Amino acid sequence: MNSEALIFMVATQGVVIAITGYFFYRVLTTPPKQEPDSYSENDDEEERQAE
C-alpha cells in the first residue's frame, strides 16, 4: 500500500471515530427530558359516564 492510501485510510478512520465519539458523548451528557405525568393531566376530568 502506498503512503497516500495509508494516510487517507488513517484520516478517514480518525474522522469516523471522532464523529462517533462526539455523538456518544452527547448521548451520555444530555439531560433527560421531563415527560408529562399522564395521571396528573387527567385530574380534572370526570369519570366515564354510563352509556
The 8 nearest C-alpha neighbors of each residue, nearest first, counted from 0:
[[1, 4, 2, 5, 3, 6, 8, 7],
 [0, 2, 3, 4, 5, 6, 7, 8],
 [1, 3, 5, 4, 6, 0, 7, 8],
 [4, 2, 6, 5, 1, 7, 0, 8],
 [3, 5, 7, 6, 2, 1, 8, 0],
 [4, 6, 2, 8, 7, 3, 9, 1],
 [5, 7, 3, 9, 4, 8, 10, 2],
 [6, 8, 4, 10, 5, 9, 11, 3],
 [9, 7, 5, 11, 10, 6, 4, 12],
 [8, 10, 12, 6, 11, 7, 13, 5],
 [11, 9, 13, 7, 8, 12, 6, 14],
 [12, 10, 8, 14, 13, 9, 7, 15],
 [11, 13, 15, 9, 14, 10, 16, 8],
 [14, 12, 10, 16, 11, 15, 17, 9],
 [13, 15, 17, 11, 12, 16, 18, 10],
 [14, 16, 12, 18, 17, 13, 19, 11],
 [15, 17, 19, 13, 14, 18, 20, 12],
 [18, 16, 14, 20, 15, 19, 13, 21],
 [19, 17, 21, 15, 20, 16, 14, 22],
 [20, 18, 16, 22, 21, 17, 23, 15],
 [21, 19, 23, 17, 18, 22, 16, 24],
 [22, 20, 18, 24, 19, 23, 17, 25],
 [21, 23, 25, 24, 19, 20, 26, 18],
 [22, 24, 20, 26, 25, 21, 19, 27],
 [25, 23, 21, 27, 22, 26, 20, 28],
 [26, 24, 22, 28, 23, 27, 29, 21],
 [27, 25, 23, 24, 29, 28, 22, 21],
 [26, 28, 24, 25, 29, 23, 30, 22],
 [29, 27, 25, 26, 24, 30, 23, 31],
 [28, 30, 26, 25, 27, 31, 24, 32],
 [31, 29, 28, 32, 27, 26, 33, 25],
 [32, 30, 29, 33, 34, 28, 26, 27],
 [33, 31, 34, 30, 29, 35, 28, 36],
 [32, 34, 31, 35, 36, 30, 29, 37],
 [33, 35, 32, 36, 31, 37, 40, 39],
 [36, 34, 37, 33, 40, 39, 38, 32],
 [35, 37, 39, 38, 40, 34, 41, 33],
 [36, 38, 40, 39, 35, 41, 34, 42],
 [39, 37, 41, 40, 36, 42, 35, 43],
 [38, 40, 42, 41, 36, 37, 35, 43],
 [39, 41, 37, 38, 42, 36, 43, 35],
 [42, 40, 38, 39, 44, 43, 37, 45],
 [43, 41, 39, 44, 40, 38, 45, 37],
 [42, 44, 41, 45, 40, 39, 46, 38],
 [45, 43, 41, 42, 46, 40, 47, 39],
 [46, 44, 47, 43, 42, 48, 41, 49],
 [45, 47, 48, 44, 49, 43, 42, 41],
 [46, 48, 45, 49, 44, 50, 41, 43],
 [49, 47, 46, 50, 45, 44, 43, 41],
 [48, 50, 47, 46, 45, 44, 43, 41],
 [49, 48, 47, 46, 45, 44, 41, 43]]
